[in-house]
Amino acid sequence: MITVWCVCWGDKYDSYCVQRLQESVSIALTLRHRFVCITDRQIEGVTTIEPQVDFPGWWQKIGLFYPGMSDEYNLYLDLDVVVTGGLDNMALKYSGCNFAAPLNWAASGHGGIQSSVMLWKGGTGCHAEIIYRLFDPEIAHWPPINQPPTLWGDQEWCTQLRAEGRLNHTPIDADLVKSYKYHVRPTHSVPDGCSVVVFHGDPKPADVAEDWFSW
């Protein structure tokens, strides 16, 4: 069983974004799974649970790794991703990894961890729990600021843990997860073999008119 997680926190995304992602996953992931949204609201047709932490904005994603929160195997997807292909291959390929996520493409965090897509082995005492257990809210700020030692977001926190040798990170195959800005927008087409397109920063999917998807 795979638990597919998303987080809908604050007013940036509405219920439709969650429902749309759930529908996309139901088509793309044929392996046995459940879909769960961490949120403070009720969303029609979606299983929701209350957050375990009260961290603002994208820092709420740290709560995915709250002790005992996750099941045996987990897949997380941001609400601003577009699923463009099957997810079975990705889920099976990284099922033996403690924590897997793409490498970041953006110049601001190139080579760091891109947390729009994450897979991890869960269960009580799992390796990935250190993302929560070692986290100090004092290093976070909302709205985010680029002022070291304050970190910009959860991606930078995971990248720091990796650099310190605390987080065992496996990069997800670059062919499976692509950036809209860098890999799709230049040609207005999705590269072959891509399962997820990430709309990091701006624009968001709702702001884009493309032939390969409709929002």
ROZAGU-435520 format. One line per field, with one value per residue (C-alpha): x, y, z; residue in one letter. Coordinates in nm, 2 decimals, padded with zeros to 4 digits, always signed. Each point is the difference from the previous one (the first is absolute). Layout:
BEGIN
X <- [X; ...] .
Y <- [Y; ...] .
Z <- [Z; ...] .
type <- [A; ...] .
***
This chain:
BEGIN
X <- [+00.00; +00.13; -00.13; +00.00; +00.01; -00.06; -00.02; -00.27; +00.09; -00.09; -00.19; +00.25; -00.18; -00.37; -00.18; -00.01; +00.38; -00.02; -00.29; +00.18; +00.32; -00.19; -00.17; +00.34; +00.15; -00.29; +00.07; +00.38; +00.06; -00.15; +00.19; -00.21; -00.01; -00.19; -00.01; +00.02; +00.01; +00.14; -00.23; -00.21; -00.31; -00.25; +00.04; -00.28; +00.11; +00.34; +00.13; +00.14; +00.19; +00.09; +00.36; +00.22; +00.20; -00.09; +00.28; -00.09; -00.01; +00.21; +00.17; -00.31; +00.16; +00.24; -00.31; +00.00; +00.29; -00.16; +00.07; -00.26; -00.16; +00.08; -00.07; +00.24; +00.05; -00.08; -00.02; -00.04; -00.10; -00.03; -00.34; +00.16; +00.14; -00.16; +00.01; +00.08; +00.07; -00.02; +00.12; +00.04; +00.36; +00.11; -00.17; +00.15; +00.35; +00.05; -00.19; +00.33; +00.13; -00.02; -00.07; -00.02; -00.05; +00.11; +00.31; -00.10; +00.03; -00.04; +00.31; -00.08; +00.02; +00.17; +00.10; -00.20; -00.30; -00.33; -00.28; -00.30; +00.03; +00.12; -00.01; +00.10; -00.02; -00.21; -00.12; +00.10; +00.36; +00.06; +00.31; -00.19; -00.14; +00.33; -00.14; -00.25; +00.20; +00.30; -00.20; +00.01; -00.28; +00.24; +00.17; -00.33; -00.16; -00.34; -00.02; +00.33; +00.31; +00.34; +00.20; +00.24; +00.00; -00.38; -00.10; -00.22; -00.21; -00.02; +00.21; +00.30; -00.05; +00.01; +00.30; +00.18; -00.07; +00.14; +00.31; +00.05; -00.02; -00.32; -00.25; +00.05; -00.13; -00.04; -00.05; -00.31; +00.09; +00.00; -00.20; -00.30; -00.04; +00.04; -00.02; -00.27; +00.23; +00.32; -00.11; -00.36; -00.06; +00.28; -00.15; -00.36; +00.02; +00.06; +00.32; -00.05; -00.01; -00.09; -00.26; -00.02; +00.05; +00.07; -00.12; +00.24; -00.03; -00.20; -00.19; -00.24; -00.20; -00.32; +00.19; +00.13; -00.16; +00.16; -00.12; +00.12; -00.22; -00.31; -00.04] .
Y <- [+00.00; +00.35; +00.31; +00.29; +00.33; +00.36; +00.31; +00.27; +00.27; +00.36; +00.18; -00.05; -00.31; -00.09; -00.33; -00.05; -00.03; -00.29; -00.17; +00.04; -00.15; -00.29; -00.08; +00.02; -00.24; -00.24; -00.03; +00.00; -00.23; -00.35; -00.14; -00.03; +00.33; +00.26; +00.37; +00.23; +00.38; +00.18; +00.30; +00.19; -00.02; -00.27; -00.07; -00.19; -00.35; +00.02; -00.16; +00.28; +00.01; +00.29; +00.12; -00.12; +00.32; +00.37; +00.11; +00.27; -00.03; -00.27; -00.07; -00.20; -00.27; -00.07; -00.15; -00.29; -00.14; +00.04; -00.32; -00.27; +00.22; -00.20; -00.35; -00.26; +00.16; +00.35; +00.23; +00.37; +00.24; +00.38; +00.14; +00.19; -00.30; -00.15; -00.38; -00.08; -00.37; -00.32; +00.01; -00.38; -00.01; +00.28; -00.15; -00.34; +00.13; +00.18; -00.23; -00.11; +00.35; +00.18; +00.33; +00.09; +00.34; +00.18; +00.22; +00.37; +00.17; +00.36; +00.22; +00.10; -00.36; -00.19; -00.35; +00.03; -00.21; +00.08; -00.09; +00.02; -00.37; -00.23; -00.37; -00.16; -00.31; +00.09; -00.17; +00.08; +00.08; +00.04; +00.17; +00.29; +00.10; +00.20; +00.26; +00.08; -00.10; +00.22; +00.29; +00.33; +00.24; +00.28; -00.06; +00.06; +00.32; +00.09; +00.17; -00.15; +00.22; -00.05; +00.09; -00.27; -00.19; +00.02; -00.27; +00.08; -00.32; -00.37; -00.08; +00.19; -00.18; -00.34; +00.11; +00.11; -00.34; -00.18; +00.22; -00.08; -00.37; -00.04; -00.06; -00.30; +00.15; -00.19; +00.23; -00.08; -00.07; +00.33; -00.14; -00.07; +00.35; +00.31; +00.38; +00.18; +00.31; -00.18; -00.31; +00.05; +00.37; +00.04; -00.26; +00.00; -00.38; -00.25; -00.21; -00.37; -00.21; +00.29; -00.09; +00.33; +00.37; +00.24; +00.36; +00.14; +00.37; +00.17; -00.05; -00.25; -00.26; +00.21; +00.29; -00.20; -00.10; -00.31; -00.27; -00.28; +00.06; +00.19; +00.13] .
Z <- [+00.00; -00.09; +00.17; -00.24; +00.19; -00.08; +00.22; -00.04; +00.26; +00.00; -00.28; -00.29; -00.14; -00.01; +00.04; -00.38; -00.01; +00.25; -00.18; -00.34; +00.14; +00.15; -00.33; -00.19; +00.25; -00.02; -00.38; +00.01; +00.30; -00.05; +00.31; +00.31; +00.17; +00.20; -00.05; +00.31; +00.03; +00.31; +00.04; +00.24; -00.22; -00.12; -00.37; -00.18; -00.11; +00.16; +00.32; +00.21; +00.33; +00.23; +00.00; +00.28; +00.01; -00.04; -00.23; -00.26; -00.38; -00.16; +00.34; +00.07; -00.22; +00.29; +00.17; -00.25; +00.20; +00.34; +00.20; -00.08; -00.26; -00.31; -00.11; -00.12; -00.35; -00.10; -00.30; +00.04; -00.28; +00.01; -00.11; -00.29; -00.18; -00.31; -00.03; -00.36; +00.01; +00.20; +00.36; +00.05; -00.13; +00.23; +00.30; -00.06; -00.09; +00.33; +00.23; +00.17; +00.06; +00.34; -00.18; -00.37; -00.16; -00.32; -00.01; -00.03; -00.34; +00.11; +00.01; +00.35; +00.12; -00.28; +00.11; +00.32; +00.08; -00.18; +00.23; -00.24; -00.04; +00.28; +00.08; +00.33; +00.21; +00.30; +00.32; +00.35; +00.04; -00.38; -00.12; -00.16; +00.34; +00.06; -00.23; +00.28; +00.31; -00.08; -00.12; +00.20; -00.09; +00.08; -00.34; -00.18; -00.09; -00.16; -00.24; -00.11; +00.00; -00.16; +00.31; +00.12; +00.24; -00.05; -00.25; -00.30; +00.03; +00.06; -00.30; +00.14; +00.34; -00.17; -00.20; +00.31; +00.17; -00.30; +00.00; +00.37; -00.08; +00.21; -00.28; -00.23; -00.33; -00.33; -00.30; -00.22; -00.36; -00.18; -00.29; +00.23; +00.15; -00.20; +00.05; -00.20; -00.02; -00.11; -00.18; -00.13; -00.07; -00.26; -00.23; +00.13; +00.02; +00.28; -00.05; -00.06; +00.32; +00.23; +00.27; +00.18; -00.10; +00.28; -00.01; +00.25; +00.06; -00.27; -00.22; +00.15; -00.20; +00.00; -00.16; -00.29; -00.33; -00.14; -00.24; +00.22; +00.30; +00.12; +00.35] .
type <- [M; I; T; V; W; C; V; C; W; G; D; K; Y; D; S; Y; C; V; Q; R; L; Q; E; S; V; S; I; A; L; T; L; R; H; R; F; V; C; I; T; D; R; Q; I; E; G; V; T; T; I; E; P; Q; V; D; F; P; G; W; W; Q; K; I; G; L; F; Y; P; G; M; S; D; E; Y; N; L; Y; L; D; L; D; V; V; V; T; G; G; L; D; N; M; A; L; K; Y; S; G; C; N; F; A; A; P; L; N; W; A; A; S; G; H; G; G; I; Q; S; S; V; M; L; W; K; G; G; T; G; C; H; A; E; I; I; Y; R; L; F; D; P; E; I; A; H; W; P; P; I; N; Q; P; P; T; L; W; G; D; Q; E; W; C; T; Q; L; R; A; E; G; R; L; N; H; T; P; I; D; A; D; L; V; K; S; Y; K; Y; H; V; R; P; T; H; S; V; P; D; G; C; S; V; V; V; F; H; G; D; P; K; P; A; D; V; A; E; D; W; F; S; W] .
***
